[in-house]
């Protein structure tokens, strides 16, 4: 009988790794349609877990009652607004398609108002039209494809209704499951992290949870409150397409641009049409909504962790391009987790000798 050398059985190691790799790829292939919904649900559950525990304490220690309340809140905060957005998209889809098609037929503006400029107005107007008459065709030929591609991308993202509804449904379903079994799932993830990296792996899980809570509380909740209040002001002022503008306020607030890029043009439009009363009311309301960020964000960020504004902006834009509307939530969270882990890893090393000497000298001088 042939005795195999178990200490160095290279074929067995290779075939074992191939089998494990094949199983991982097959498992990923199977769960791929559910990954975004599960990731979204995990972020929502991690961010709202303290609220679930407080509700459970108020509801006589009954987890099931707390889960029902949280499910109703998720429907109110996510499912209902997204359903309204989808209904608005369906009702106005022909207008969007018409607007997108017109972007492919651009014409250079006449800009007659240039003549009103003092001293150099006529000269600037003549120079502009001379440039347009000689170079407009070539310029528009270069610009038009980009406008057409951009409009097509926005229409495709907006009209991908089935995918968005699927992810919303999956998010709600996975959130209910995670609310019910949150402790067991968290323990399993932490045990897996410990198996991979001992105590450091467990610290990675805790840092990731802090980053998710920081984005959810300090960014998304603030943006949600500002967009709701801004939308109320737009609706009461009689601004057309207030629903769409509310969505734009939410996107701008998540991207750390604030509500002013949407509210200020609305105020200007009201003054332009002569509705000075509601324009003044909207000015006051805009001031309240814009300054709410400075009051609300520090309170919420203390519950999570502070994150750089450019990081959130890159996460919003990159997530929107990569995953669509869901990327507004997933993109900043992924970058926030990576940033927190990277900074924690960098801060583990001792400071360079020269920096330590400089700090000691400065301390002695002070």
C-alpha positions in Angstrom: 0.0 0.0 0.0 1.4 3.4 -1.0 1.8 5.9 1.8 1.1 9.5 0.8 3.2 12.3 2.2 0.6 14.5 3.9 3.1 17.2 4.8 3.7 18.2 1.1 0.9 16.9 -1.1 1.0 19.7 -3.7 -1.7 18.2 -6.0 -4.2 18.0 -3.1 -3.5 21.6 -2.1 -4.0 22.8 -5.7 -7.2 20.9 -6.2 -8.4 22.0 -2.8 -7.8 25.7 -3.7 -9.5 25.2 -7.1 -12.5 23.6 -5.5 -12.8 26.4 -2.9 -12.4 29.0 -5.6 -15.0 27.4 -7.7 -17.5 27.3 -4.8 -16.8 31.0 -4.0 -17.4 32.0 -7.6 -20.5 29.9 -7.9 -21.9 31.3 -4.6 -21.2 34.8 -5.7 -22.9 34.1 -9.1 -26.0 32.9 -7.3 -26.3 35.7 -4.8 -25.2 38.5 -7.3 -28.8 39.7 -7.9 -29.3 40.2 -4.1 -26.0 41.8 -3.2 -27.0 45.5 -3.6 -30.3 44.9 -1.7 -28.5 43.1 1.1 -25.8 45.8 1.3 -28.4 48.5 1.4 -30.3 46.6 4.1 -27.1 46.1 6.2 -26.4 49.8 6.1 -29.9 50.7 7.1 -30.0 48.2 10.0 -26.5 49.2 11.3 -27.5 52.9 11.2 -30.9 52.3 12.9 -30.0 49.6 15.3 -29.9 51.9 18.4 -33.4 53.1 17.5 -34.6 49.5 17.3 -33.2 48.7 20.8 -34.9 51.8 22.3 -38.2 50.9 20.7 -37.9 47.3 22.0 -37.4 48.7 25.5 -40.5 50.9 25.1 -42.6 48.1 23.7 -42.3 45.8 26.8 -39.2 44.1 25.5 -40.9 42.6 22.5 -38.6 42.4 19.5 -41.4 41.6 17.1 -43.3 44.8 17.9 -40.1 46.8 17.5 -39.4 45.2 14.1 -43.0 46.0 13.0 -42.5 49.6 13.9 -39.1 49.8 12.2 -40.6 48.2 9.1 -43.4 50.8 8.9 -40.8 53.5 9.3 -38.7 52.1 6.4 -41.8 52.0 4.2 -42.6 55.6 5.1 -39.0 56.9 4.6 -37.9 54.7 1.6 -40.7 52.8 -0.1 -43.3 55.5 -0.2 -41.0 58.3 -1.5 -39.5 56.1 -4.1 -43.0 55.0 -5.2 -43.9 58.7 -5.6 -40.8 59.3 -7.6 -41.5 56.3 -9.9 -45.1 57.5 -10.4 -43.8 60.9 -11.3 -41.3 59.4 -13.7 -44.1 57.4 -15.4 -46.4 60.4 -15.7 -43.7 62.6 -17.1 -41.6 60.1 -19.1 -42.6 61.6 -22.4 -41.4 65.1 -21.3 -38.1 63.6 -20.2 -37.6 61.8 -23.5 -38.5 64.9 -25.5 -36.1 67.0 -23.4 -33.3 64.4 -23.9 -33.9 64.3 -27.7 -33.7 68.1 -28.0 -30.2 68.1 -26.4 -29.0 66.5 -29.6 -30.1 69.5 -31.7 -28.2 72.4 -30.1 -28.1 75.9 -31.5 -25.8 78.7 -30.3 -27.8 81.4 -28.4 -28.2 84.9 -29.9 -27.3 86.8 -26.7 -28.8 90.1 -27.7 -28.4 91.3 -24.1 -24.7 91.7 -24.8 -25.5 95.0 -26.6 -26.8 96.4 -23.3 -23.3 96.3 -21.7 -21.8 99.8 -21.4 -18.9 100.9 -23.6 -17.9 97.5 -25.0 -21.3 95.9 -25.5 -21.5 96.3 -29.3 -18.0 95.2 -29.8 -18.4 92.1 -27.6 -21.7 91.2 -29.4 -20.1 91.6 -32.9 -17.0 89.5 -31.8 -19.3 86.8 -30.4 -21.3 86.5 -33.6 -18.2 86.5 -35.7 -16.9 83.6 -33.7 -20.2 81.8 -33.9 -20.5 82.2 -37.7 -17.1 80.8 -38.3 -16.7 78.1 -35.6 -20.2 77.2 -34.3 -20.6 74.2 -36.6 -17.4 72.5 -35.6 -17.9 73.4 -31.9 -21.5 72.0 -31.8 -20.3 68.9 -33.7 -17.9 68.2 -30.8 -20.3 69.1 -28.0 -23.5 67.5 -29.2 -22.4 63.8 -28.7 -21.6 64.4 -25.1 -24.9 66.1 -24.4 -26.7 63.2 -26.1 -24.8 60.6 -24.2 -25.4 62.4 -20.9 -29.1 62.7 -21.5 -29.4 59.1 -22.6 -27.6 58.0 -19.4 -29.9 60.0 -17.2 -33.0 58.7 -18.9 -31.8 55.2 -18.7 -31.1 55.5 -14.9 -34.4 57.2 -14.3 -36.4 54.7 -16.3 -34.8 51.6 -14.8 -37.9 51.2 -12.6 -37.9 47.4 -12.3 -34.4 47.3 -10.9 -35.0 50.0 -8.3 -38.3 48.4 -7.1 -36.5 45.1 -6.8 -33.7 46.5 -4.7 -36.3 48.4 -2.5 -38.2 45.2 -1.9 -35.1 43.2 -1.2 -33.9 46.0 1.2 -37.1 45.8 3.1 -37.1 42.0 3.3 -33.5 41.7 4.4 -33.9 44.5 6.9 -36.7 42.6 8.6 -34.5 39.5 8.8 -31.5 41.4 10.1 -33.6 43.2 12.7 -34.9 39.8 14.0 -31.5 38.1 14.0 -29.1 41.0 14.3 -27.2 39.8 17.3 -26.5 36.3 15.8 -25.5 37.9 12.4 -23.2 40.4 14.1 -21.6 37.6 16.2 -21.0 35.5 13.1 -19.4 38.4 11.3 -17.1 39.2 14.2 -16.1 35.6 14.6 -15.3 35.4 11.0 -13.2 38.6 11.2 -11.4 37.2 14.2 -10.6 34.0 12.3 -9.1 36.2 9.5 -7.2 38.8 11.6 -7.5 38.0 15.3 -8.2 41.1 17.4 -7.4 43.4 14.4 -10.2 41.8 12.4 -12.7 42.5 15.1 -11.5 46.1 15.3 -12.1 46.3 11.5 -15.7 45.3 11.9 -16.3 47.9 14.7 -14.7 50.6 12.6 -16.8 49.7 9.6 -19.9 50.0 11.8 -18.9 53.4 12.9 -18.3 54.6 9.4 -21.7 53.3 8.2 -23.4 55.1 11.1 -21.5 58.3 10.5 -22.6 58.4 6.8 -26.2 57.4 7.6 -26.7 59.9 10.5 -24.4 62.7 9.5 -25.1 62.7 5.8 -28.3 60.9 4.8 -30.5 61.8 7.7 -29.5 65.5 7.4 -30.1 65.5 3.7 -33.4 63.8 4.1 -34.6 66.4 6.7 -33.4 69.3 4.6 -34.9 67.9 1.4 -38.3 67.3 3.0 -38.4 70.9 4.5 -37.2 72.3 1.2 -39.8 70.4 -0.7 -42.5 71.7 1.6 -41.4 75.3 1.0 -41.3 74.7 -2.8 -44.8 73.2 -2.8 -46.3 76.0 -0.7 -44.7 78.6 -2.9 -46.3 77.2 -6.0 -43.1 76.1 -7.7 -43.8 73.8 -10.6 -42.2 70.3 -10.5 -41.7 70.6 -6.7 -41.3 66.8 -6.5 -38.4 66.7 -8.9 -36.8 69.7 -7.2 -37.1 68.0 -3.9 -35.2 65.0 -5.3 -32.5 67.4 -6.6 -32.3 69.0 -3.1 -31.7 65.6 -1.6 -29.0 64.7 -4.1 -27.3 68.0 -3.6 -27.4 67.7 0.2 -26.0 64.1 0.1 -23.2 65.5 -2.1 -22.5 68.1 0.5 -23.5 71.0 -1.8 -26.5 72.0 0.3 -30.0 73.0 -0.8 -29.1 76.4 -2.2 -28.3 75.2 -5.8 -32.0 74.3 -6.1 -33.7 76.8 -3.8 -32.0 80.0 -5.0 -33.1 79.5 -8.7 -36.6 79.0 -7.4 -36.5 82.2 -5.5 -35.1 84.1 -8.5 -37.9 82.6 -10.7 -40.6 83.8 -8.2 -39.2 87.3 -8.2 -39.0 87.2 -12.0 -42.7 86.4 -12.4 -43.6 89.1 -9.9 -44.7 86.9 -7.0 -42.7 88.8 -4.4 -44.7 87.7 -1.4 -44.0 84.0 -1.8 -40.5 84.8 -3.0 -39.8 86.5 0.3 -41.4 83.7 2.3 -39.2 81.2 0.4 -36.1 83.3 1.1 -36.8 83.1 4.8 -37.6 79.4 4.6 -34.4 78.8 2.5 -32.3 80.5 5.2 -33.8 78.2 7.9 -33.3 75.0 5.8 -29.7 76.0 4.8 -28.6 76.8 8.3 -30.2 73.6 9.7 -27.2 71.8 8.4 -24.8 73.5 10.8 -27.0 72.7 13.8 -28.2 69.2 12.9 -25.0 67.6 11.4 -22.7 68.0 14.4 -25.3 66.4 16.7 -25.7 63.5 14.4 -22.0 63.1 13.6 -21.2 62.7 17.3 -23.2 59.5 17.1 -20.9 58.1 14.4 -17.6 59.5 13.2 -16.5 62.6 11.4 -15.6 62.1 7.7 -14.0 64.5 5.1 -16.5 66.3 2.8 -14.6 65.5 -0.4 -14.8 61.8 0.4 -18.6 62.0 0.7 -18.8 64.0 -2.6 -16.7 61.4 -4.5 -18.7 58.6 -3.0 -22.0 60.1 -4.1 -20.8 60.9 -7.6 -19.0 57.6 -8.1 -21.8 55.6 -6.5 -24.4 57.2 -8.7 -22.4 56.4 -11.8 -21.6 52.8 -10.7 -24.9 51.7 -9.1 -27.5 54.3 -10.1 -29.8 55.8 -7.4 -28.8 53.2 -4.9 -25.2 54.4 -5.2 -26.2 57.6 -3.4 -26.2 55.5 -0.3 -23.7 52.7 -1.1 -20.9 54.9 -2.6 -20.2 57.1 0.4 -20.4 54.2 2.8 -17.9 52.1 0.8 -15.4 55.0 0.7 -16.0 55.9 4.3 -15.3 52.3 5.4 -12.1 52.3 3.3 -11.0 55.6 4.7 -11.6 54.6 8.3 -9.7 51.4 7.9 -6.8 53.0 6.0 -6.4 55.8 8.6 -6.6 53.3 11.5 -3.9 51.2 9.8 -1.6 54.2 9.1 -2.0 55.5 12.7 -0.8 52.1 14.1 2.9 52.9 13.2 5.1 55.1 15.3 5.8 58.6 14.1 9.0 59.2 12.2 12.0 60.3 14.3 12.3 63.7 12.8 8.7 64.5 13.4 8.9 63.4 17.0 12.0 65.5 17.6 10.2 68.6 16.1 7.2 68.0 18.3 9.4 67.7 21.4 11.2 70.9 20.5 7.9 72.8 20.0 6.6 71.4 23.3 9.8 72.6 25.1 9.5 76.1 23.6 5.9 76.4 24.6 
